[in-house]
Amino acid sequence: GAFTGVFASPSALAAKPLTIGFSQVGAESEWRTANTLSIKDAAKKEGVNLKFADAQQRQENQVKAIRSFIAQRVDVIAFSPVVESGWETVLREAKDAKIPVILTDRAVNVTDQSLYVAFIGSDFVEEGRRAGRWLMERAAKTPDRTFNIVELQGTVGSAPAIDRKNGFAEVIAANPKLKITRSQTGDFTRAKGKEVMEAFLKAQGKSIDVLYAHNDDMAIGAIQAIEEAGLKPGVDILVISIDGVKGAFQAMIAGKMNVTVECSPLLGPQLMSIARDVVAGKPVPKRITTVEGVFPAEVAAKELPNRKY
Ligand code: AHR
């Protein structure tokens, strides 16, 4: 056998359980619930000791959780930052304590990229572009028609809200018939999505042609508001959203949603393997982008049985 001398053998190293402190955004959406489950399941399967903290959509709770993970001297800190900015100080504290940080799902806006080792998640700008491209194709069928679009944004200051807004706007700018007439946050929740859509309908009523929601939960809440206003979602108002949760497939099968752009929450297995590599001193890619598709209503019934979240 190989000579290992005074050093611990690889198997002895493997025997020490890895401790990961994970700060989750909250439980705001069907997507988030699936993401939490994926992380907890992967930790269990991998024998990782997971310290899980729910921040209830508040940055200050995440900062507290990260500080407590530093104090507990976990091996790796992972988190999905609720907003993009304001992380320099606490990430510097983690770095000074020599605890590597892995970002999942949402990115941070920091000038010093060495404050985290890796980011695992989606390309949110591309998701917004995909939503825009679907509408561009749809609009091309009726070149004379104007489309008034209302937009339900995600959490203010969050990477997915910023990026999905920009990606969509970039693509639809090529067609002057596509106009965003109202845009407001629904905080990624069904209840807020419904409430804001009600306000949009009150203000703009029948002249709304398209709803672009930054996630399925807000779209599903808005669908309810559209129906309560006596209009047909998916027909009178086209409904475009992002995530691809089962609820969106059900809404598409019912004819109430037109398309969902996939955003996968199943990041748990990748997080565990990257965390292991980081602790083992192996080089890891700085950015790991999730591979995703687009699902229009026409394929919803066929695809629903394949959906994992
Ligand atoms: O960060 C990912 C987004 O957060 C999902 O699209 C949304 O549903 C969730 O709340």
Residues whose N, C-alpha, C, O or C-beta is under 5 A from the ligand:
A	BS01	AHR	E28 S29 W31 R32 D105 R106 P160 F188 H214 N215 I242 D243 C263
